[in-house]
Amino acid sequence: MKLAGKVAVITGGARGIGHSTAVKFASDGAKVAVCDINPELTQVTLGEIRAAGGEAEGYRVDVTNRAEIAAMVAGVMAKWGRIDCVVNNAGIVMDAQLKNMTDEQFDKVIDINLKGVYNCTRAVVDIMLAQKSGVILTTSSVVGLYGNFGQTNYAASKFAVIGMTKTWARELGRKGIRAIAVCPGFIATPILNQMPPKVLGDMAAKVPLGRLGAPEEIANVFAFLASDEASYINGAVISVDGGMTL
């Protein structure tokens, strides 16, 4: 169990990639703080983890709300006494072409996808510095590497978290803290459920492996990066996309 004894905070942890990451971390021995704005889905995730013998607690966290983040961090520290990893996974999409995008659409995506990553990392970094160890993992996207039609706001946020990751790797590496960004490609999460089958088929056709990725395939990468097996990986930007960006 490569994460035995470690404590992980996972935002957006009740659905999609976050859910799979929470379940994977717990199965690998980590104690998991499942953070999400949806209490019902959080309970589903906790139930799955606990039924498999894992240890987890749920926290209602809006990553734009520093008071909720602080309360979660205080709760995690009171229960487990340390934070070894934060997985900054909470995020949204509000797509529109530039000529149609509203300020509200732009600001909301930046507030959650970018400022939320800053808020959560800022809330745990002093703990990691005191421990002289920690791992900061952030969900970026292939859109954060190459851009995408109709996603000015999303692309901006995902480019930006890569820049923060590289900066944190430089600032914190000598303090025993690693920072890494993971860039998923087309992943079969619930957000795709509303898309027509033809659109999903066209997406899969763009991937050399010929299929969409599974959330568990991103979770597996996060679990490796959070472990001591990845102890020399710092500042990396890792695409997990089936080769679609070749």
C-alpha positions as CSV (number, residue, x, y, z in Angstrom):
1,M,0.0,0.0,0.0
2,K,2.2,2.8,-1.3
3,L,0.2,5.6,0.4
4,A,0.0,4.0,3.8
5,G,0.2,6.6,6.6
6,K,-0.3,9.5,4.3
7,V,-3.2,12.1,4.5
8,A,-4.6,13.5,1.3
9,V,-7.0,16.4,0.7
10,I,-8.9,16.0,-2.6
11,T,-11.1,18.8,-3.9
12,G,-13.9,18.1,-6.3
13,G,-13.6,14.7,-4.6
14,A,-17.2,13.5,-5.0
15,R,-17.5,13.0,-8.7
16,G,-15.6,12.1,-11.9
17,I,-11.8,12.1,-11.6
18,G,-12.0,13.4,-8.0
19,H,-14.2,10.5,-6.9
20,S,-11.9,7.9,-8.5
21,T,-8.9,9.6,-7.0
22,A,-10.4,9.5,-3.5
23,V,-11.2,5.8,-3.9
24,K,-7.8,5.0,-5.3
25,F,-5.9,6.9,-2.6
26,A,-7.9,5.1,0.1
27,S,-7.3,1.7,-1.4
28,D,-3.6,2.5,-1.4
29,G,-3.7,3.2,2.3
30,A,-4.1,7.0,2.5
31,K,-6.5,8.7,4.9
32,V,-8.6,10.9,2.6
33,A,-10.4,14.2,3.1
34,V,-13.1,14.2,0.4
35,C,-13.9,17.9,-0.3
36,D,-16.9,18.9,-2.5
37,I,-19.8,21.2,-2.7
38,N,-22.3,18.3,-3.1
39,P,-23.0,16.6,0.3
40,E,-25.0,13.8,-1.2
41,L,-22.3,12.7,-3.6
42,T,-19.7,13.1,-0.9
43,Q,-21.6,10.6,1.2
44,V,-21.7,8.2,-1.8
45,T,-17.9,8.5,-2.1
46,L,-17.4,8.0,1.6
47,G,-19.6,5.0,1.6
48,E,-17.6,3.3,-1.2
49,I,-14.3,4.0,0.5
50,R,-15.5,2.8,3.9
51,A,-17.2,-0.3,2.5
52,A,-13.8,-1.3,1.1
53,G,-12.1,-0.8,4.5
54,G,-10.7,2.6,3.8
55,E,-10.6,5.7,6.0
56,A,-12.1,9.0,4.9
57,E,-14.0,12.1,6.1
58,G,-16.2,14.4,4.0
59,Y,-16.0,18.2,4.0
60,R,-18.3,20.7,2.4
61,V,-15.8,22.9,0.6
62,D,-16.3,25.7,-2.0
63,V,-12.8,26.4,-3.2
64,T,-13.6,30.1,-3.6
65,N,-14.6,30.3,0.1
66,R,-11.5,30.6,2.3
67,A,-13.5,30.2,5.5
68,E,-14.7,26.8,4.3
69,I,-11.2,25.8,3.2
70,A,-9.8,26.8,6.6
71,A,-12.5,24.9,8.5
72,M,-11.7,21.8,6.4
73,V,-7.9,22.1,7.0
74,A,-8.5,22.6,10.8
75,G,-10.7,19.5,10.8
76,V,-8.2,17.4,8.9
77,M,-5.4,18.5,11.3
78,A,-7.5,17.8,14.4
79,K,-8.4,14.3,13.1
80,W,-5.1,13.2,11.5
81,G,-2.5,15.7,12.5
82,R,-0.8,16.2,9.1
83,I,-1.5,16.8,5.4
84,D,0.8,15.0,3.0
85,C,-0.9,15.7,-0.3
86,V,-3.4,18.1,-1.8
87,V,-5.1,17.2,-5.1
88,N,-6.4,20.4,-6.6
89,N,-9.1,18.8,-8.7
90,A,-12.2,21.0,-8.4
91,G,-13.2,22.7,-11.6
92,I,-15.9,23.8,-13.9
93,V,-16.5,24.6,-17.6
94,M,-18.6,27.4,-18.9
95,D,-17.9,27.4,-22.6
96,A,-18.5,30.1,-25.2
97,Q,-16.7,31.6,-28.1
98,L,-14.8,34.8,-27.3
99,K,-17.4,37.0,-29.0
100,N,-20.2,35.5,-26.9
101,M,-18.4,35.0,-23.6
102,T,-19.8,37.0,-20.7
103,D,-17.7,38.5,-17.9
104,E,-19.6,36.2,-15.5
105,Q,-18.6,33.1,-17.4
106,F,-15.0,34.2,-17.5
107,D,-14.8,35.2,-13.9
108,K,-16.5,32.2,-12.5
109,V,-14.2,29.7,-14.3
110,I,-11.1,31.7,-13.2
111,D,-12.3,31.9,-9.6
112,I,-12.9,28.2,-9.3
113,N,-10.3,26.6,-11.6
114,L,-7.4,29.1,-10.8
115,K,-8.0,31.1,-7.7
116,G,-9.4,27.9,-6.1
117,V,-6.2,26.1,-6.6
118,Y,-4.3,29.0,-5.1
119,N,-6.7,29.2,-2.1
120,C,-6.4,25.5,-1.3
121,T,-2.6,25.3,-1.8
122,R,-2.1,28.4,0.3
123,A,-4.1,26.9,3.1
124,V,-1.9,23.8,3.4
125,V,1.5,25.0,2.4
126,D,2.5,26.1,5.9
127,I,1.6,22.7,7.3
128,M,3.8,21.1,4.6
129,L,6.7,23.5,5.3
130,A,6.5,22.6,9.0
131,Q,6.5,18.9,8.1
132,K,9.3,19.4,5.5
133,S,7.4,17.3,3.1
134,G,4.3,17.3,0.9
135,V,3.0,16.9,-2.6
136,I,0.9,19.4,-4.5
137,L,-1.0,17.8,-7.4
138,T,-3.2,19.9,-9.7
139,T,-5.5,18.8,-12.4
140,S,-4.8,20.9,-15.5
141,S,-5.8,19.7,-19.0
142,V,-4.5,19.2,-22.5
143,V,-6.5,22.4,-23.1
144,G,-4.0,24.0,-20.8
145,L,-1.2,23.0,-23.2
146,Y,-2.8,23.6,-26.6
147,G,-6.0,25.7,-26.2
148,N,-9.4,24.7,-27.5
149,F,-12.2,26.3,-29.5
150,G,-14.8,27.9,-27.3
151,Q,-12.8,27.7,-24.1
152,T,-11.0,31.0,-23.5
153,N,-11.8,31.0,-19.8
154,Y,-11.0,27.3,-19.3
155,A,-7.8,27.4,-21.3
156,A,-6.7,30.5,-19.4
157,S,-7.3,28.7,-16.0
158,K,-5.5,25.5,-17.0
159,F,-2.5,27.3,-18.6
160,A,-2.2,29.3,-15.4
161,V,-2.2,26.4,-13.0
162,I,0.7,24.9,-14.9
163,G,2.6,28.2,-14.3
164,M,1.8,28.1,-10.6
165,T,2.9,24.5,-10.4
166,K,6.3,25.2,-12.0
167,T,6.7,28.2,-9.7
168,W,5.9,26.2,-6.6
169,A,8.3,23.4,-7.7
170,R,11.1,26.0,-7.7
171,E,10.1,27.7,-4.5
172,L,9.3,24.6,-2.4
173,G,11.4,21.8,-3.8
174,R,14.3,22.5,-1.4
175,K,11.8,22.4,1.5
176,G,10.8,18.8,0.6
177,I,7.6,19.7,-1.2
178,R,6.9,18.6,-4.8
179,A,4.4,20.2,-7.2
180,I,3.2,18.5,-10.3
181,A,0.4,19.1,-12.9
182,V,-1.5,16.4,-14.6
183,C,-3.2,17.1,-18.0
184,P,-6.0,14.7,-18.8
185,G,-7.3,14.4,-22.3
186,F,-10.8,13.2,-23.2
187,I,-12.0,11.4,-20.0
188,A,-15.3,9.6,-19.7
189,T,-16.7,11.5,-16.7
190,P,-20.4,12.4,-15.9
191,I,-19.8,15.8,-17.6
192,L,-19.9,14.0,-20.9
193,N,-23.2,12.3,-20.3
194,Q,-25.1,15.1,-22.0
195,M,-23.1,14.8,-25.2
196,P,-24.6,12.9,-28.2
197,P,-23.1,9.5,-29.0
198,K,-21.8,10.8,-32.3
199,V,-19.8,13.6,-30.6
200,L,-18.3,11.1,-28.2
201,G,-17.4,8.9,-31.1
202,D,-15.7,11.7,-32.9
203,M,-13.8,12.5,-29.7
204,A,-12.6,8.9,-29.3
205,A,-11.6,8.9,-33.0
206,K,-9.1,11.6,-32.3
207,V,-7.2,9.5,-29.8
208,P,-4.6,7.0,-31.1
209,L,-5.7,4.5,-28.5
210,G,-9.2,4.7,-30.1
211,R,-11.2,5.4,-26.9
212,L,-11.9,7.9,-24.1
213,G,-9.9,7.6,-20.9
214,A,-11.4,6.4,-17.7
215,P,-11.3,8.5,-14.5
216,E,-9.5,5.6,-12.8
217,E,-6.6,6.0,-15.3
218,I,-6.1,9.6,-14.0
219,A,-6.5,8.5,-10.4
220,N,-3.7,5.9,-10.9
221,V,-1.3,8.6,-12.1
222,F,-2.2,10.9,-9.1
223,A,-1.6,8.0,-6.7
224,F,1.8,7.2,-8.1
225,L,2.8,10.9,-8.0
226,A,1.7,11.2,-4.4
227,S,3.8,8.3,-3.4
228,D,7.4,8.0,-2.4
229,E,8.0,6.1,-5.7
230,A,7.7,9.4,-7.5
231,S,10.1,11.2,-5.1
232,Y,12.3,12.7,-7.9
233,I,9.4,14.1,-10.0
234,N,8.9,17.8,-9.3
235,G,7.7,20.6,-11.6
236,A,6.5,18.1,-14.2
237,V,3.5,18.5,-16.5
238,I,2.2,15.1,-17.3
239,S,-0.2,14.5,-20.2
240,V,-2.6,11.5,-19.7
241,D,-4.4,11.6,-23.0
242,G,-4.0,8.4,-24.9
243,G,-1.7,10.1,-27.3
244,M,-4.3,12.6,-28.6
245,T,-1.8,15.5,-28.6
246,L,0.8,13.8,-30.7
